[in-house]
Structures are given as structure tokens and as C-alpha cells.
Amino acid sequence: MEHIKRENVLFEAYLIRNGMDPNIVMNEDKDFLKAQQKGSRKKFETLSREQKYEIANQESDALKKNIEDGRMRSDSILETLKVIIVFHSQNLLKISTRLSLKKLIWLLPKLEKTLSTSKEKF
């Protein structure tokens, strides 16, 4: 039963990838089952093992391609993020340097005043 479920999932993915509506095909399968239960001699097409194998191979190839494309996109995104991190790190370093200089410039007069007061005492 699990094997049939896997085949159905693969076939549904195949139909979607090829632009077909899986609901229509699944409804045809239900009609086939109803006709079989009623004893109808109406012929419905079923997939041979070779067709199932071909569909499974096509889906496997499509999944491998999607995985490889995703891997390439993620590598590209990682490289972009690395460049952004380096850029922001450099900007933060510049900002911290400027802040340190401003703090020094702000503290310098106070330091000079303190030093001059200390000299007078001695």
C-alpha cells in the first residue's frame, strides 16, 4: 500500500510539473474504480511498469536539478551576505574610530584643565 502511495505522489508531481491538473486525472481513476466495481467492460488506460519507471526517473532528475539550483542560489546568497558583513564591519570600525576621536576631543580640554589645576597645586 505504501508503494502505491509513493507512486501516486510521484505521478501527481509529474502531472503538476507538466502543467496537467492532477484532480482531473484522479477523478478518472475514481471513475475507473467505480466502473470496475459495477463490472463495466469500459477500458481505462493504466500505466505500465516502464511508464512508471520513466516518470520516476523524470521526477528524480527534476528533483536533482532543483536541489542543484537551490545549492547554487544559496551559495550565491552566502557570498552576498559575506560581502555585506565585511562592508558593515568596515563602516562600524570607521564609526567607532570617529566616536573615539570625538570623545577624545571632548575629553582633551577637561583633561588639560585638570592637569593645569594639578600643576598649580604642586
Chimera marker file (.cmm) of the C-alpha trace (Angstrom):
<marker_set name="trace">
<marker id="1" x="0.000" y="0.000" z="0.000" r="1" g="1" b="0" radius="0.5"/>
<marker id="2" x="2.868" y="2.374" z="0.853" r="1" g="1" b="0" radius="0.5"/>
<marker id="3" x="4.392" y="1.645" z="-2.550" r="1" g="1" b="0" radius="0.5"/>
<marker id="4" x="1.195" y="2.710" z="-4.311" r="1" g="1" b="0" radius="0.5"/>
<marker id="5" x="1.047" y="5.932" z="-2.278" r="1" g="1" b="0" radius="0.5"/>
<marker id="6" x="4.621" y="6.777" z="-3.318" r="1" g="1" b="0" radius="0.5"/>
<marker id="7" x="3.761" y="6.085" z="-6.952" r="1" g="1" b="0" radius="0.5"/>
<marker id="8" x="0.707" y="8.323" z="-6.693" r="1" g="1" b="0" radius="0.5"/>
<marker id="9" x="2.734" y="11.152" z="-5.155" r="1" g="1" b="0" radius="0.5"/>
<marker id="10" x="5.372" y="10.863" z="-7.887" r="1" g="1" b="0" radius="0.5"/>
<marker id="11" x="2.730" y="10.759" z="-10.599" r="1" g="1" b="0" radius="0.5"/>
<marker id="12" x="0.945" y="13.776" z="-9.128" r="1" g="1" b="0" radius="0.5"/>
<marker id="13" x="4.231" y="15.724" z="-9.043" r="1" g="1" b="0" radius="0.5"/>
<marker id="14" x="4.846" y="14.681" z="-12.653" r="1" g="1" b="0" radius="0.5"/>
<marker id="15" x="1.410" y="15.936" z="-13.703" r="1" g="1" b="0" radius="0.5"/>
<marker id="16" x="1.844" y="19.262" z="-11.916" r="1" g="1" b="0" radius="0.5"/>
<marker id="17" x="5.316" y="19.764" z="-13.388" r="1" g="1" b="0" radius="0.5"/>
<marker id="18" x="3.950" y="19.100" z="-16.869" r="1" g="1" b="0" radius="0.5"/>
<marker id="19" x="1.067" y="21.539" z="-16.430" r="1" g="1" b="0" radius="0.5"/>
<marker id="20" x="-1.710" y="18.993" z="-16.047" r="1" g="1" b="0" radius="0.5"/>
<marker id="21" x="-4.404" y="19.085" z="-13.395" r="1" g="1" b="0" radius="0.5"/>
<marker id="22" x="-3.930" y="16.080" z="-11.087" r="1" g="1" b="0" radius="0.5"/>
<marker id="23" x="-7.527" y="16.390" z="-9.828" r="1" g="1" b="0" radius="0.5"/>
<marker id="24" x="-8.897" y="15.565" z="-13.281" r="1" g="1" b="0" radius="0.5"/>
<marker id="25" x="-6.657" y="12.519" z="-13.596" r="1" g="1" b="0" radius="0.5"/>
<marker id="26" x="-7.507" y="11.376" z="-10.066" r="1" g="1" b="0" radius="0.5"/>
<marker id="27" x="-11.229" y="11.715" z="-10.849" r="1" g="1" b="0" radius="0.5"/>
<marker id="28" x="-10.692" y="9.490" z="-13.893" r="1" g="1" b="0" radius="0.5"/>
<marker id="29" x="-9.087" y="6.918" z="-11.566" r="1" g="1" b="0" radius="0.5"/>
<marker id="30" x="-12.172" y="7.041" z="-9.338" r="1" g="1" b="0" radius="0.5"/>
<marker id="31" x="-14.377" y="6.532" z="-12.413" r="1" g="1" b="0" radius="0.5"/>
<marker id="32" x="-12.221" y="3.540" z="-13.308" r="1" g="1" b="0" radius="0.5"/>
<marker id="33" x="-12.697" y="2.014" z="-9.858" r="1" g="1" b="0" radius="0.5"/>
<marker id="34" x="-16.464" y="2.603" z="-9.954" r="1" g="1" b="0" radius="0.5"/>
<marker id="35" x="-16.670" y="1.024" z="-13.405" r="1" g="1" b="0" radius="0.5"/>
<marker id="36" x="-14.676" y="-1.987" z="-12.220" r="1" g="1" b="0" radius="0.5"/>
<marker id="37" x="-16.946" y="-2.450" z="-9.212" r="1" g="1" b="0" radius="0.5"/>
<marker id="38" x="-20.018" y="-2.325" z="-11.450" r="1" g="1" b="0" radius="0.5"/>
<marker id="39" x="-18.469" y="-4.868" z="-13.790" r="1" g="1" b="0" radius="0.5"/>
<marker id="40" x="-18.199" y="-2.486" z="-16.705" r="1" g="1" b="0" radius="0.5"/>
<marker id="41" x="-16.100" y="-3.519" z="-19.650" r="1" g="1" b="0" radius="0.5"/>
<marker id="42" x="-15.121" y="0.061" z="-20.298" r="1" g="1" b="0" radius="0.5"/>
<marker id="43" x="-11.369" y="0.259" z="-20.874" r="1" g="1" b="0" radius="0.5"/>
<marker id="44" x="-9.251" y="2.693" z="-18.945" r="1" g="1" b="0" radius="0.5"/>
<marker id="45" x="-5.596" y="3.253" z="-19.597" r="1" g="1" b="0" radius="0.5"/>
<marker id="46" x="-3.249" y="2.230" z="-16.821" r="1" g="1" b="0" radius="0.5"/>
<marker id="47" x="0.450" y="2.907" z="-16.638" r="1" g="1" b="0" radius="0.5"/>
<marker id="48" x="2.845" y="0.119" z="-17.462" r="1" g="1" b="0" radius="0.5"/>
<marker id="49" x="5.922" y="-0.542" z="-15.342" r="1" g="1" b="0" radius="0.5"/>
<marker id="50" x="8.087" y="1.110" z="-17.996" r="1" g="1" b="0" radius="0.5"/>
<marker id="51" x="5.934" y="4.250" z="-17.937" r="1" g="1" b="0" radius="0.5"/>
<marker id="52" x="6.072" y="4.346" z="-14.143" r="1" g="1" b="0" radius="0.5"/>
<marker id="53" x="9.844" y="3.899" z="-14.277" r="1" g="1" b="0" radius="0.5"/>
<marker id="54" x="10.179" y="6.713" z="-16.839" r="1" g="1" b="0" radius="0.5"/>
<marker id="55" x="8.015" y="9.051" z="-14.746" r="1" g="1" b="0" radius="0.5"/>
<marker id="56" x="10.017" y="8.210" z="-11.621" r="1" g="1" b="0" radius="0.5"/>
<marker id="57" x="13.278" y="8.924" z="-13.481" r="1" g="1" b="0" radius="0.5"/>
<marker id="58" x="11.958" y="12.227" z="-14.790" r="1" g="1" b="0" radius="0.5"/>
<marker id="59" x="10.871" y="13.264" z="-11.307" r="1" g="1" b="0" radius="0.5"/>
<marker id="60" x="14.212" y="12.172" z="-9.867" r="1" g="1" b="0" radius="0.5"/>
<marker id="61" x="16.078" y="14.217" z="-12.482" r="1" g="1" b="0" radius="0.5"/>
<marker id="62" x="13.821" y="17.226" z="-11.833" r="1" g="1" b="0" radius="0.5"/>
<marker id="63" x="14.434" y="16.956" z="-8.072" r="1" g="1" b="0" radius="0.5"/>
<marker id="64" x="18.206" y="16.678" z="-8.569" r="1" g="1" b="0" radius="0.5"/>
<marker id="65" x="18.119" y="19.760" z="-10.808" r="1" g="1" b="0" radius="0.5"/>
<marker id="66" x="16.052" y="21.679" z="-8.231" r="1" g="1" b="0" radius="0.5"/>
<marker id="67" x="18.465" y="20.688" z="-5.476" r="1" g="1" b="0" radius="0.5"/>
<marker id="68" x="21.484" y="21.765" z="-7.534" r="1" g="1" b="0" radius="0.5"/>
<marker id="69" x="19.798" y="25.071" z="-8.468" r="1" g="1" b="0" radius="0.5"/>
<marker id="70" x="18.964" y="25.657" z="-4.808" r="1" g="1" b="0" radius="0.5"/>
<marker id="71" x="22.534" y="24.893" z="-3.809" r="1" g="1" b="0" radius="0.5"/>
<marker id="72" x="23.863" y="27.384" z="-6.362" r="1" g="1" b="0" radius="0.5"/>
<marker id="73" x="21.392" y="30.067" z="-5.219" r="1" g="1" b="0" radius="0.5"/>
<marker id="74" x="22.254" y="29.505" z="-1.563" r="1" g="1" b="0" radius="0.5"/>
<marker id="75" x="25.992" y="29.737" z="-2.329" r="1" g="1" b="0" radius="0.5"/>
<marker id="76" x="25.353" y="32.993" z="-4.171" r="1" g="1" b="0" radius="0.5"/>
<marker id="77" x="23.294" y="34.351" z="-1.279" r="1" g="1" b="0" radius="0.5"/>
<marker id="78" x="26.034" y="33.364" z="1.195" r="1" g="1" b="0" radius="0.5"/>
<marker id="79" x="28.657" y="35.204" z="-0.848" r="1" g="1" b="0" radius="0.5"/>
<marker id="80" x="26.433" y="38.290" z="-0.966" r="1" g="1" b="0" radius="0.5"/>
<marker id="81" x="25.918" y="38.135" z="2.793" r="1" g="1" b="0" radius="0.5"/>
<marker id="82" x="29.673" y="37.826" z="3.369" r="1" g="1" b="0" radius="0.5"/>
<marker id="83" x="30.264" y="40.973" z="1.298" r="1" g="1" b="0" radius="0.5"/>
<marker id="84" x="27.537" y="42.817" z="3.232" r="1" g="1" b="0" radius="0.5"/>
<marker id="85" x="29.024" y="41.737" z="6.568" r="1" g="1" b="0" radius="0.5"/>
<marker id="86" x="32.516" y="42.907" z="5.549" r="1" g="1" b="0" radius="0.5"/>
<marker id="87" x="31.097" y="46.233" z="4.332" r="1" g="1" b="0" radius="0.5"/>
<marker id="88" x="29.181" y="46.825" z="7.563" r="1" g="1" b="0" radius="0.5"/>
<marker id="89" x="32.137" y="45.739" z="9.675" r="1" g="1" b="0" radius="0.5"/>
<marker id="90" x="34.300" y="48.341" z="7.945" r="1" g="1" b="0" radius="0.5"/>
<marker id="91" x="31.637" y="51.004" z="8.450" r="1" g="1" b="0" radius="0.5"/>
<marker id="92" x="31.300" y="50.113" z="12.129" r="1" g="1" b="0" radius="0.5"/>
<marker id="93" x="35.054" y="50.344" z="12.538" r="1" g="1" b="0" radius="0.5"/>
<marker id="94" x="35.059" y="53.813" z="10.938" r="1" g="1" b="0" radius="0.5"/>
<marker id="95" x="32.169" y="54.921" z="13.145" r="1" g="1" b="0" radius="0.5"/>
<marker id="96" x="33.815" y="53.625" z="16.305" r="1" g="1" b="0" radius="0.5"/>
<marker id="97" x="37.068" y="55.361" z="15.340" r="1" g="1" b="0" radius="0.5"/>
<marker id="98" x="35.201" y="58.650" z="14.761" r="1" g="1" b="0" radius="0.5"/>
<marker id="99" x="33.380" y="58.289" z="18.060" r="1" g="1" b="0" radius="0.5"/>
<marker id="100" x="36.618" y="57.610" z="19.862" r="1" g="1" b="0" radius="0.5"/>
<marker id="101" x="38.180" y="60.707" z="18.292" r="1" g="1" b="0" radius="0.5"/>
<marker id="102" x="35.165" y="62.829" z="19.195" r="1" g="1" b="0" radius="0.5"/>
<marker id="103" x="35.276" y="61.512" z="22.721" r="1" g="1" b="0" radius="0.5"/>
<marker id="104" x="38.974" y="62.285" z="22.892" r="1" g="1" b="0" radius="0.5"/>
<marker id="105" x="38.426" y="65.793" z="21.529" r="1" g="1" b="0" radius="0.5"/>
<marker id="106" x="35.656" y="66.313" z="24.072" r="1" g="1" b="0" radius="0.5"/>
<marker id="107" x="37.787" y="64.989" z="26.930" r="1" g="1" b="0" radius="0.5"/>
<marker id="108" x="41.003" y="66.787" z="25.967" r="1" g="1" b="0" radius="0.5"/>
<marker id="109" x="40.027" y="70.272" z="27.273" r="1" g="1" b="0" radius="0.5"/>
<marker id="110" x="38.800" y="68.758" z="30.512" r="1" g="1" b="0" radius="0.5"/>
<marker id="111" x="41.996" y="66.792" z="30.849" r="1" g="1" b="0" radius="0.5"/>
<marker id="112" x="44.111" y="69.887" z="30.215" r="1" g="1" b="0" radius="0.5"/>
<marker id="113" x="42.150" y="71.804" z="32.815" r="1" g="1" b="0" radius="0.5"/>
<marker id="114" x="42.628" y="69.009" z="35.336" r="1" g="1" b="0" radius="0.5"/>
<marker id="115" x="46.355" y="68.855" z="34.567" r="1" g="1" b="0" radius="0.5"/>
<marker id="116" x="46.806" y="72.592" z="34.908" r="1" g="1" b="0" radius="0.5"/>
<marker id="117" x="44.985" y="72.556" z="38.243" r="1" g="1" b="0" radius="0.5"/>
<marker id="118" x="47.203" y="69.705" z="39.418" r="1" g="1" b="0" radius="0.5"/>
<marker id="119" x="50.368" y="71.606" z="38.400" r="1" g="1" b="0" radius="0.5"/>
<marker id="120" x="49.294" y="74.664" z="40.335" r="1" g="1" b="0" radius="0.5"/>
<marker id="121" x="48.843" y="72.636" z="43.458" r="1" g="1" b="0" radius="0.5"/>
<marker id="122" x="52.349" y="71.268" z="43.273" r="1" g="1" b="0" radius="0.5"/>
<link id1="1" id2="2" r="1" g="1" b="0" radius="0.2"/>
<link id1="2" id2="3" r="1" g="1" b="0" radius="0.2"/>
<link id1="3" id2="4" r="1" g="1" b="0" radius="0.2"/>
<link id1="4" id2="5" r="1" g="1" b="0" radius="0.2"/>
<link id1="5" id2="6" r="1" g="1" b="0" radius="0.2"/>
<link id1="6" id2="7" r="1" g="1" b="0" radius="0.2"/>
<link id1="7" id2="8" r="1" g="1" b="0" radius="0.2"/>
<link id1="8" id2="9" r="1" g="1" b="0" radius="0.2"/>
<link id1="9" id2="10" r="1" g="1" b="0" radius="0.2"/>
<link id1="10" id2="11" r="1" g="1" b="0" radius="0.2"/>
<link id1="11" id2="12" r="1" g="1" b="0" radius="0.2"/>
<link id1="12" id2="13" r="1" g="1" b="0" radius="0.2"/>
<link id1="13" id2="14" r="1" g="1" b="0" radius="0.2"/>
<link id1="14" id2="15" r="1" g="1" b="0" radius="0.2"/>
<link id1="15" id2="16" r="1" g="1" b="0" radius="0.2"/>
<link id1="16" id2="17" r="1" g="1" b="0" radius="0.2"/>
<link id1="17" id2="18" r="1" g="1" b="0" radius="0.2"/>
<link id1="18" id2="19" r="1" g="1" b="0" radius="0.2"/>
<link id1="19" id2="20" r="1" g="1" b="0" radius="0.2"/>
<link id1="20" id2="21" r="1" g="1" b="0" radius="0.2"/>
<link id1="21" id2="22" r="1" g="1" b="0" radius="0.2"/>
<link id1="22" id2="23" r="1" g="1" b="0" radius="0.2"/>
<link id1="23" id2="24" r="1" g="1" b="0" radius="0.2"/>
<link id1="24" id2="25" r="1" g="1" b="0" radius="0.2"/>
<link id1="25" id2="26" r="1" g="1" b="0" radius="0.2"/>
<link id1="26" id2="27" r="1" g="1" b="0" radius="0.2"/>
<link id1="27" id2="28" r="1" g="1" b="0" radius="0.2"/>
<link id1="28" id2="29" r="1" g="1" b="0" radius="0.2"/>
<link id1="29" id2="30" r="1" g="1" b="0" radius="0.2"/>
<link id1="30" id2="31" r="1" g="1" b="0" radius="0.2"/>
<link id1="31" id2="32" r="1" g="1" b="0" radius="0.2"/>
<link id1="32" id2="33" r="1" g="1" b="0" radius="0.2"/>
<link id1="33" id2="34" r="1" g="1" b="0" radius="0.2"/>
<link id1="34" id2="35" r="1" g="1" b="0" radius="0.2"/>
<link id1="35" id2="36" r="1" g="1" b="0" radius="0.2"/>
<link id1="36" id2="37" r="1" g="1" b="0" radius="0.2"/>
<link id1="37" id2="38" r="1" g="1" b="0" radius="0.2"/>
<link id1="38" id2="39" r="1" g="1" b="0" radius="0.2"/>
<link id1="39" id2="40" r="1" g="1" b="0" radius="0.2"/>
<link id1="40" id2="41" r="1" g="1" b="0" radius="0.2"/>
<link id1="41" id2="42" r="1" g="1" b="0" radius="0.2"/>
<link id1="42" id2="43" r="1" g="1" b="0" radius="0.2"/>
<link id1="43" id2="44" r="1" g="1" b="0" radius="0.2"/>
<link id1="44" id2="45" r="1" g="1" b="0" radius="0.2"/>
<link id1="45" id2="46" r="1" g="1" b="0" radius="0.2"/>
<link id1="46" id2="47" r="1" g="1" b="0" radius="0.2"/>
<link id1="47" id2="48" r="1" g="1" b="0" radius="0.2"/>
<link id1="48" id2="49" r="1" g="1" b="0" radius="0.2"/>
<link id1="49" id2="50" r="1" g="1" b="0" radius="0.2"/>
<link id1="50" id2="51" r="1" g="1" b="0" radius="0.2"/>
<link id1="51" id2="52" r="1" g="1" b="0" radius="0.2"/>
<link id1="52" id2="53" r="1" g="1" b="0" radius="0.2"/>
<link id1="53" id2="54" r="1" g="1" b="0" radius="0.2"/>
<link id1="54" id2="55" r="1" g="1" b="0" radius="0.2"/>
<link id1="55" id2="56" r="1" g="1" b="0" radius="0.2"/>
<link id1="56" id2="57" r="1" g="1" b="0" radius="0.2"/>
<link id1="57" id2="58" r="1" g="1" b="0" radius="0.2"/>
<link id1="58" id2="59" r="1" g="1" b="0" radius="0.2"/>
<link id1="59" id2="60" r="1" g="1" b="0" radius="0.2"/>
<link id1="60" id2="61" r="1" g="1" b="0" radius="0.2"/>
<link id1="61" id2="62" r="1" g="1" b="0" radius="0.2"/>
<link id1="62" id2="63" r="1" g="1" b="0" radius="0.2"/>
<link id1="63" id2="64" r="1" g="1" b="0" radius="0.2"/>
<link id1="64" id2="65" r="1" g="1" b="0" radius="0.2"/>
<link id1="65" id2="66" r="1" g="1" b="0" radius="0.2"/>
<link id1="66" id2="67" r="1" g="1" b="0" radius="0.2"/>
<link id1="67" id2="68" r="1" g="1" b="0" radius="0.2"/>
<link id1="68" id2="69" r="1" g="1" b="0" radius="0.2"/>
<link id1="69" id2="70" r="1" g="1" b="0" radius="0.2"/>
<link id1="70" id2="71" r="1" g="1" b="0" radius="0.2"/>
<link id1="71" id2="72" r="1" g="1" b="0" radius="0.2"/>
<link id1="72" id2="73" r="1" g="1" b="0" radius="0.2"/>
<link id1="73" id2="74" r="1" g="1" b="0" radius="0.2"/>
<link id1="74" id2="75" r="1" g="1" b="0" radius="0.2"/>
<link id1="75" id2="76" r="1" g="1" b="0" radius="0.2"/>
<link id1="76" id2="77" r="1" g="1" b="0" radius="0.2"/>
<link id1="77" id2="78" r="1" g="1" b="0" radius="0.2"/>
<link id1="78" id2="79" r="1" g="1" b="0" radius="0.2"/>
<link id1="79" id2="80" r="1" g="1" b="0" radius="0.2"/>
<link id1="80" id2="81" r="1" g="1" b="0" radius="0.2"/>
<link id1="81" id2="82" r="1" g="1" b="0" radius="0.2"/>
<link id1="82" id2="83" r="1" g="1" b="0" radius="0.2"/>
<link id1="83" id2="84" r="1" g="1" b="0" radius="0.2"/>
<link id1="84" id2="85" r="1" g="1" b="0" radius="0.2"/>
<link id1="85" id2="86" r="1" g="1" b="0" radius="0.2"/>
<link id1="86" id2="87" r="1" g="1" b="0" radius="0.2"/>
<link id1="87" id2="88" r="1" g="1" b="0" radius="0.2"/>
<link id1="88" id2="89" r="1" g="1" b="0" radius="0.2"/>
<link id1="89" id2="90" r="1" g="1" b="0" radius="0.2"/>
<link id1="90" id2="91" r="1" g="1" b="0" radius="0.2"/>
<link id1="91" id2="92" r="1" g="1" b="0" radius="0.2"/>
<link id1="92" id2="93" r="1" g="1" b="0" radius="0.2"/>
<link id1="93" id2="94" r="1" g="1" b="0" radius="0.2"/>
<link id1="94" id2="95" r="1" g="1" b="0" radius="0.2"/>
<link id1="95" id2="96" r="1" g="1" b="0" radius="0.2"/>
<link id1="96" id2="97" r="1" g="1" b="0" radius="0.2"/>
<link id1="97" id2="98" r="1" g="1" b="0" radius="0.2"/>
<link id1="98" id2="99" r="1" g="1" b="0" radius="0.2"/>
<link id1="99" id2="100" r="1" g="1" b="0" radius="0.2"/>
<link id1="100" id2="101" r="1" g="1" b="0" radius="0.2"/>
<link id1="101" id2="102" r="1" g="1" b="0" radius="0.2"/>
<link id1="102" id2="103" r="1" g="1" b="0" radius="0.2"/>
<link id1="103" id2="104" r="1" g="1" b="0" radius="0.2"/>
<link id1="104" id2="105" r="1" g="1" b="0" radius="0.2"/>
<link id1="105" id2="106" r="1" g="1" b="0" radius="0.2"/>
<link id1="106" id2="107" r="1" g="1" b="0" radius="0.2"/>
<link id1="107" id2="108" r="1" g="1" b="0" radius="0.2"/>
<link id1="108" id2="109" r="1" g="1" b="0" radius="0.2"/>
<link id1="109" id2="110" r="1" g="1" b="0" radius="0.2"/>
<link id1="110" id2="111" r="1" g="1" b="0" radius="0.2"/>
<link id1="111" id2="112" r="1" g="1" b="0" radius="0.2"/>
<link id1="112" id2="113" r="1" g="1" b="0" radius="0.2"/>
<link id1="113" id2="114" r="1" g="1" b="0" radius="0.2"/>
<link id1="114" id2="115" r="1" g="1" b="0" radius="0.2"/>
<link id1="115" id2="116" r="1" g="1" b="0" radius="0.2"/>
<link id1="116" id2="117" r="1" g="1" b="0" radius="0.2"/>
<link id1="117" id2="118" r="1" g="1" b="0" radius="0.2"/>
<link id1="118" id2="119" r="1" g="1" b="0" radius="0.2"/>
<link id1="119" id2="120" r="1" g="1" b="0" radius="0.2"/>
<link id1="120" id2="121" r="1" g="1" b="0" radius="0.2"/>
<link id1="121" id2="122" r="1" g="1" b="0" radius="0.2"/>
</marker_set>
